[in-house]
Amino acid sequence: MVKVYSIHNCPWCDKVKKYLKSRNVDYQECNIEDDAAALAECQALTNDEAVPVVTVDGKEYVLGFDKGKIDAMLGLN
């Protein structure tokens, strides 16, 4: 399960989501401004509130828009 933690009006969050769509990666968006549980999950994972955060199964994560790290984490070439 791929999740993207994001906020409203975040250009980097939009870039991550567009990139994942372009790579045909299904993901669940979790807006930490609208969802207190998503905020708590994001904070527990990263010890921060910085976004975007892309995670796989709540274990590994990438903070920010880093194509190389996202591709490596998801096994994309």
GIHU-V430519 format. One record per residue. N is the residue number from 1. RES is the residue in three letters. SS is DSSP state (h for helix, s for strand, l for the rest). PHI is phi in degrees with one decimal (none if undefined). BURIAL is # if it has 16 or more other ideal C-beta (glycine too) atoms within 10 Angstrom, else .. Layout:
N;RES;SS;PHI;BURIAL / N;RES;SS;PHI;BURIAL
This chain:
1;MET;l;none;. / 2;VAL;s;-97.6;. / 3;LYS;s;-123.6;# / 4;VAL;s;-120.6;# / 5;TYR;s;-88.3;# / 6;SER;s;-146.6;# / 7;ILE;l;-133.7;# / 8;HIS;l;-68.1;. / 9;ASN;l;53.2;. / 10;CYS;l;-114.0;. / 11;PRO;h;-62.0;. / 12;TRP;h;-71.4;. / 13;CYS;h;-62.3;# / 14;ASP;h;-61.6;. / 15;LYS;h;-63.6;. / 16;VAL;h;-61.2;# / 17;LYS;h;-63.5;# / 18;LYS;h;-63.8;. / 19;TYR;h;-63.9;. / 20;LEU;h;-60.8;# / 21;LYS;h;-61.9;. / 22;SER;h;-65.6;. / 23;ARG;l;-97.6;. / 24;ASN;l;58.0;. / 25;VAL;l;-100.8;# / 26;ASP;l;-75.6;. / 27;TYR;l;-147.4;# / 28;GLN;s;-108.3;. / 29;GLU;s;-88.2;. / 30;CYS;s;-124.0;# / 31;ASN;s;-85.1;# / 32;ILE;l;-75.8;# / 33;GLU;l;-80.5;. / 34;ASP;l;-99.3;. / 35;ASP;l;-131.2;. / 36;ALA;h;-63.0;. / 37;ALA;h;-66.4;. / 38;ALA;h;-65.4;# / 39;LEU;h;-60.3;# / 40;ALA;h;-62.8;. / 41;GLU;h;-61.6;# / 42;CYS;h;-62.5;# / 43;GLN;h;-64.6;. / 44;ALA;h;-65.3;. / 45;LEU;h;-74.3;# / 46;THR;h;-111.3;. / 47;ASN;l;59.5;. / 48;ASP;l;-156.7;. / 49;GLU;l;-117.6;. / 50;ALA;l;-71.4;. / 51;VAL;l;-134.6;# / 52;PRO;l;-78.7;# / 53;VAL;s;-125.2;# / 54;VAL;s;-109.2;# / 55;THR;s;-133.2;# / 56;VAL;s;-119.0;# / 57;ASP;l;54.2;. / 58;GLY;l;67.2;. / 59;LYS;l;-109.7;. / 60;GLU;s;-77.7;. / 61;TYR;s;-150.6;# / 62;VAL;s;-123.1;# / 63;LEU;s;-97.4;# / 64;GLY;l;88.7;. / 65;PHE;l;-103.3;# / 66;ASP;l;-125.2;. / 67;LYS;h;-54.3;. / 68;GLY;h;-60.3;. / 69;LYS;h;-69.3;. / 70;ILE;h;-62.4;# / 71;ASP;h;-60.2;. / 72;ALA;h;-63.7;. / 73;MET;h;-64.4;# / 74;LEU;h;-91.3;# / 75;GLY;l;71.2;. / 76;LEU;l;-94.3;. / 77;ASN;l;-118.0;.
